[in-house]
Amino acid sequence: MKLFDVYPLYDVTPQRASDVFVYDNNGVEYLDLYGGHAVISIGHAHPTYVGHLTNQINKLGFYSNAVQNPLQVELAERLGRLSNCEDYDLFLCNSGAEANENALKLASFHTGKSRVIAFKNAFHGRTSAAVAATDNRAINAPINNQHSVTTFLPLNQLHSLDYELAFGDVCAVIIEPIQGVGGLDEPTTEFLQEVTRLCNKHNVVLILDEIQSGYGRSGKFFAFQHHNIEPDIITVAKGMGNGFPMGGVLIHPKFKAKHGMLGTTFGGNHLACAAGIAVLEVMEKENLINNTTKVSAYFIEKAKKINTLQKIKGRGLMLGMEFEQPVSEIRKELIYEKHIFTGGSANKNLLRILPPLTIKEHHIDQFFTALDDVLKNQKQNE
């Protein structure tokens, strides 16, 4: 048997990692400025993280959600306190796509309606309703089109949203406070506040997709907190488990739970909760959100000195560097010649920066020294 060939792969084979560095099978050290799609929040192989998982697997790795699991309660309490979302309830699942799937399902249960409003360049996952709300026809199979209609609107265009909500058939508006795969575009504060008002007016559920932007990555625990709004539902994943697969749905108390309404076999299992608790413990003890803000400001000041850079997008350590030209060759040279991982997006001219939140200023210096060499080399070869 061979693997189903759906991933274009770099010729790099990681074997171990520590904090912001990854080491391949030849012992080569790579600076990780991508964190495996923003998954690595507290650094690779953090001792606290390793300790929590080791201790838990030596006791109990898994049992189903048919029994009491005090670790879920502890995780929910810690998450509520650290995120300042203590009034919300938590449903645990396995991934970002599953979190959005359950969020959309809740919205439809709550309103009795089925149409969804999403936005141009949105990415909400690859499963069923989540992929139907993703603005990429290439990953939507015909079966996904059988879902209730998703209407994609331009970001920051209020009159279009007002017009669509007036039809009265919309169950949810789902939006990323910072677009990830789409290319780091953001809704404005004015737009998000008016979206909130319109959703309340039309009894439509507002879902904030914080799969990538949550868990401190924007410089606040959740990126929506930059805009002084209160979503109905918040979805999380990526940095939640620092590499252990997990996701969650934060649910406003106006939603009433009913046995059997949502469910999962693996979601909220003992190992996942141990990972999630470790992440929150490290974030709090090491003040990683403050570090994110500090290092982000340093990065942006350094980036402004690059003459060929068109625009800097995003917040915190969820940043995009937009160039005049496609960045695929820049990324290749960074990884093969300079041994630095970076990311791409739907915007082919955008270099995506999503490092562990433990990164320091001297790592940023290392990146910009390397990037300067790469840009000079490419200019000479034009």
Summary of the structure (lengths in Angstrom):
residues: 382
radius of gyration: 20.7
end to end distance: 43.5
largest distance: 64.9
contacts: 1313
relative contact order: 0.17
helix: 38%
strand: 18%
